[in-house]
């Protein structure tokens, strides 16, 4: 099974290097939640922003959909160039070696 690496900086500034398979239909929130790095309260429906993170690497991600943009628009800790909801980022080879920073809870 093919794996990718996800580099994570948690809220305390500690770095984590996570390995995850790409064939399981997961999203980034699923992986971060399995390591207790985000809450993911809404289960990945872009309704709660408890998986808000900053994309610190130069990976080209899919465009944000209206529901993700609407949820991010409600946050104080938004960074217009880096903020994403992890639940809206599928685990694919395209994000191998991505670096994300967990956003502070608003």
Kinemage of the C-alpha trace (Angstrom):
@kinemage 1
@onewidth
@group {chain A} dominant
@subgroup {mainchain}
@vectorlist {calphas} color= white
{ca unk a 1} P 0.000 0.000 0.000
{ca unk a 2} L 1.436 3.370 -1.036
{ca unk a 3} L 1.962 5.944 1.724
{ca unk a 4} L 2.563 9.667 1.883
{ca unk a 5} L 4.161 11.832 4.548
{ca unk a 6} L 2.364 14.701 6.266
{ca unk a 7} L 4.407 17.168 8.310
{ca unk a 8} L 2.417 18.782 11.109
{ca unk a 9} L 3.221 21.581 13.538
{ca unk a 10} L 0.836 21.349 16.479
{ca unk a 11} L -0.533 24.246 18.546
{ca unk a 12} L 2.433 24.030 20.920
{ca unk a 13} L 4.917 24.262 18.019
{ca unk a 14} L 5.931 20.603 18.180
{ca unk a 15} L 6.651 18.918 14.843
{ca unk a 16} L 5.099 15.570 13.864
{ca unk a 17} L 5.879 13.450 10.807
{ca unk a 18} L 2.863 11.301 9.952
{ca unk a 19} L 2.655 8.475 7.414
{ca unk a 20} L -0.686 7.563 5.906
{ca unk a 21} L -1.894 5.336 3.054
{ca unk a 22} L -3.483 6.999 0.039
{ca unk a 23} L -5.872 4.240 -1.026
{ca unk a 24} L -8.311 4.513 1.887
{ca unk a 25} L -10.379 7.545 0.816
{ca unk a 26} L -9.280 9.627 3.820
{ca unk a 27} L -8.987 13.385 4.095
{ca unk a 28} L -6.404 15.364 6.037
{ca unk a 29} L -8.774 15.851 8.985
{ca unk a 30} L -9.170 12.065 9.333
{ca unk a 31} L -5.405 11.651 9.639
{ca unk a 32} L -4.939 14.580 12.024
{ca unk a 33} L -7.854 13.432 14.185
{ca unk a 34} L -6.481 9.885 14.404
{ca unk a 35} L -3.353 11.398 16.000
{ca unk a 36} L -5.404 13.649 18.348
{ca unk a 37} L -4.141 16.809 16.621
{ca unk a 38} L -7.588 18.243 15.720
{ca unk a 39} L -11.117 17.658 16.947
{ca unk a 40} L -13.042 17.357 13.661
{ca unk a 41} L -16.354 17.738 15.505
{ca unk a 42} L -18.622 17.804 12.433
{ca unk a 43} L -17.054 14.686 10.929
{ca unk a 44} L -15.760 16.407 7.814
{ca unk a 45} L -18.786 18.354 6.601
{ca unk a 46} L -17.109 21.830 6.713
{ca unk a 47} L -19.553 22.901 9.430
{ca unk a 48} L -17.384 23.547 12.488
{ca unk a 49} L -13.816 24.650 11.630
{ca unk a 50} L -12.308 22.490 14.411
{ca unk a 51} L -9.885 21.191 11.755
{ca unk a 52} L -8.707 24.662 10.676
{ca unk a 53} L -5.053 24.613 9.679
{ca unk a 54} L -2.494 26.677 7.797
{ca unk a 55} L -0.792 25.242 4.727
{ca unk a 56} L 2.874 26.074 5.299
{ca unk a 57} L 4.304 24.380 2.204
{ca unk a 58} L 3.875 25.403 -1.429
{ca unk a 59} L 1.588 22.520 -2.403
{ca unk a 60} L -1.091 23.383 -4.968
{ca unk a 61} L -4.418 22.319 -3.470
{ca unk a 62} L -7.871 22.185 -5.006
{ca unk a 63} L -9.874 25.399 -4.960
{ca unk a 64} L -11.962 26.063 -1.894
{ca unk a 65} L -15.698 25.480 -2.217
{ca unk a 66} L -18.323 27.919 -0.963
{ca unk a 67} L -19.059 25.987 2.263
{ca unk a 68} L -15.382 25.976 3.266
{ca unk a 69} L -14.997 29.679 2.467
{ca unk a 70} L -18.135 30.522 4.458
{ca unk a 71} L -16.870 28.641 7.509
{ca unk a 72} L -13.395 30.194 7.314
{ca unk a 73} L -14.966 33.650 6.968
{ca unk a 74} L -16.327 33.292 10.525
{ca unk a 75} L -12.891 32.798 12.115
{ca unk a 76} L -10.650 35.385 13.769
{ca unk a 77} L -7.463 33.366 13.192
{ca unk a 78} L -7.821 33.181 9.415
{ca unk a 79} L -4.838 33.682 7.128
{ca unk a 80} L -6.254 34.374 3.681
{ca unk a 81} L -3.242 32.809 1.950
{ca unk a 82} L -2.839 29.733 4.150
{ca unk a 83} L -6.097 28.845 5.943
{ca unk a 84} L -7.880 25.639 4.992
{ca unk a 85} L -10.227 23.170 6.597
{ca unk a 86} L -8.367 19.871 6.761
{ca unk a 87} L -11.610 17.980 6.091
{ca unk a 88} L -11.685 19.468 2.587
{ca unk a 89} L -8.216 18.196 1.585
{ca unk a 90} L -8.236 14.620 0.265
{ca unk a 91} L -5.270 12.357 0.917
{ca unk a 92} L -3.606 11.891 -2.472
{ca unk a 93} L -0.075 11.673 -3.835
{ca unk a 94} L -0.351 15.387 -4.677
{ca unk a 95} L 0.027 16.356 -1.011
{ca unk a 96} L 2.984 14.094 -0.231
{ca unk a 97} L 5.338 15.913 2.140
{ca unk a 98} L 2.845 18.729 2.799
{ca unk a 99} L 3.463 20.852 5.888
{ca unk a 100} L 0.473 22.069 7.889
{ca unk a 101} L 0.255 24.060 11.106
{ca unk a 102} L -2.724 23.541 13.377
{ca unk a 103} L -4.552 26.859 13.789
{ca unk a 104} L -5.436 28.143 17.243
{ca unk a 105} L -8.993 27.564 18.393
{ca unk a 106} L -11.082 30.733 17.983
